[in-house]
Amino acid sequence: MKLLLDENLSDKIVPHLLDLFPDSTHVKAHGLIRTDDIVIWTFALQHGYSIVSKDADFHQRALVFGHPPKFVFLRVGNCPTSRITSLLRSSHLVLAEFHSDQKASILVLP
């Protein structure tokens, strides 16, 4: 599973995930900072990423359009980068099951 972290998450998270989620990246690495959500959505679709964000707009888009791409909604509010890193790492198996589920479009992580 390849994760595309949205700009509302730190790009410093990515190196801590690569052992579990190879080829994951951040929108910053692709010049997608301050870009419309549709551009990020299309990029993820074209490159096989699942979007990870705290942005409710992606949640709405996933509800309306389904997948691909899949969407991981982090409902964590303002918290340290280490908390988000730990959440994603500890949810590795849940994320793998979500990725395999042909019907699921959205995964909400608290």
Sequence and secondary structure as in RCSB ss.txt:
>XXXX:A:sequence
MKLLLDENLSDKIVPHLLDLFPDSTHVKAHGLIRTDDIVIWTFALQHGYSIVSKDADFHQRALVFGHPPKFVFLR
VGNCPTSRITSLLRSSHLVLAEFHSDQKASILVLP
>XXXX:A:secstr
 EEEE TTS GGGGGGTTTTSTT EEGGGGT TT  HHHHHHHHHHHTEEEEES HHHHHHHHHH  SS EEEE 
  S  HHHHHHHHHHTHHHHHHHHH SS  EEEE 
